[in-house]
Each structure stands twice: as structure tokens, then as C-alpha cells.
Amino acid sequence: MKRSSQLAYGLVLTATAGYVDALGFVRLGGLYTSFMSGNTTQFSVALGHGEWRHAILPCLLVGMFLIGSVLGSGLSLVVPARWATPVVLAFEALAVLGALSLGIATPDLGLAALFMALAMGAQNAVLVQVQGFRAGTTFVTGALFSLGQKIALALTGRGPRYGWVGDGAVWLALLCGALGGAVAYGSFGLLALILPAAVTSAFAISAALHSALRPVEKTA
């Protein structure tokens, strides 16, 4: 896959992460499905106040995100490199579909959210091979800091004039995705998960077709 295609995938996946995170935030009343810094803080505050019951869900969300990152990274390592992206995207799509199925089948909010966190953890393994650009991840705080750095470099003439555009696009993608997720949940509830499931499924199929049609590189 060309770098330009990887970056485009990354921006859409970042928007997807914002979409899912906003949906989870609204449904869970202040917890997240991809922003684990926020969940870690919520977990710590609950422990500090002795509110053990309120500490359980943020702890589980962090744990499922970690499991998703382990599984996503593991899949990308054990399958041939050319198939890493479609396999991890397929796993993410299945996790989102699992969240949708659980949310519809049961009134248990936590189970659906846990599978959403699992999907977001796996997503971070999709485009890790793209160097120098924070695309396809949920680490947008880092992208925002990098944006500030690159703006400073541009203003002082010590860096590329437009080197900040990529990180700005990542933040904007998350913003637009989160806005879409909040609006969609207000209209459709958990059925709004159909969109990220469709996006990740389509990307998995597209990446698989690209890998299948790409000539196998011969080793010396």
C-alpha cells in the first residue's frame, strides 16, 4: 500500500476512533472507549474516593483496550507482513460488530463498551508502519503537541512551512468523527455502530484485495 493510501486510511480510522469514543462517552455518562488517559484518571479518582463500584468499569475498559492492542499487535506480527493490515482491520470490524450485537441483545451497557474498547485497542496496530505521522491511532494528544511543535518550527523558519498540516489533519479528523458520533448516537442509539463496522469492514476487504493483487516480492 502506498504511503498516501496509508495516510488516507489513517485519517478515516482516526475519525472512526473519535466517532466511537463520542458514542461511548455519551452512552456511559463520561467514560471512554479509546481515550484511556481519561479512563485511567476516572479509575484513580474513584479509588481515591473509595468508590470501588465506580472504579470497576474504567478499569475494565483500560484492560480491554490493552487486550485489543496485544491481539492487534500480535496478529500483525504472526501473519505475513502483506496481510497484517487487512487481518487487523477484520479483527477490529468483528469487535465493533460484537459490541453492536451485545448492545442490541442485552441492556448491559458495559459489555458493548468493552468490545468497543477492544476494537480501539486493536486499531492502533493497523498503521504503525507509517513513520513520522500519527495516523490511524487514538493518540491524538501526542498529535496535538506535535502540531504545536511544527507550527513553532515553521514560524521560526527552522522547519518545513507546512510540516504541521499532517498533525492538524489528524486532530481535525478526530474532532469531526466525535461530532458525527455524538449526533449519530442521539438519532440512532447503538445502531450508530453500524457505520464504523461498515467502514472497518470495507477497509479490511480493500486492503485484502490490494495485498492479493500485489506481486510477491522475491527474496535474494
Sequence and secondary structure as in RCSB ss.txt:
>XXXX:A:sequence
MKRSSQLAYGLVLTATAGYVDALGFVRLGGLYTSFMSGNTTQFSVALGHGEWRHAILPCLLVGMFLIGSVLGSGL
SLVVPARWATPVVLAFEALAVLGALSLGIATPDLGLAALFMALAMGAQNAVLVQVQGFRAGTTFVTGALFSLGQK
IALALTGRGPRYGWVGDGAVWLALLCGALGGAVAYGSFGLLALILPAAVTSAFAISAALHSALRPVEKTA
>XXXX:A:secstr
  HHHHHHHHHHHHHHHHHHHHHHHHHHTS  SS HHHHHHHHHHHHHTT HHHHHHHHHHHHHHHHHHHHHHHH
HHHS GGGHHHHHHHHHHHHHHHHHHHHHH S HHHHHHHHHHHHHHHTTSSTT TT   SSS HHHHHHHHHHH
HHHHHTTSS TTTTHHHHHHHHHHHHHHHHHHHHHHHHGGGGGHHHHHHHHHHHHHHHHHHHHS      
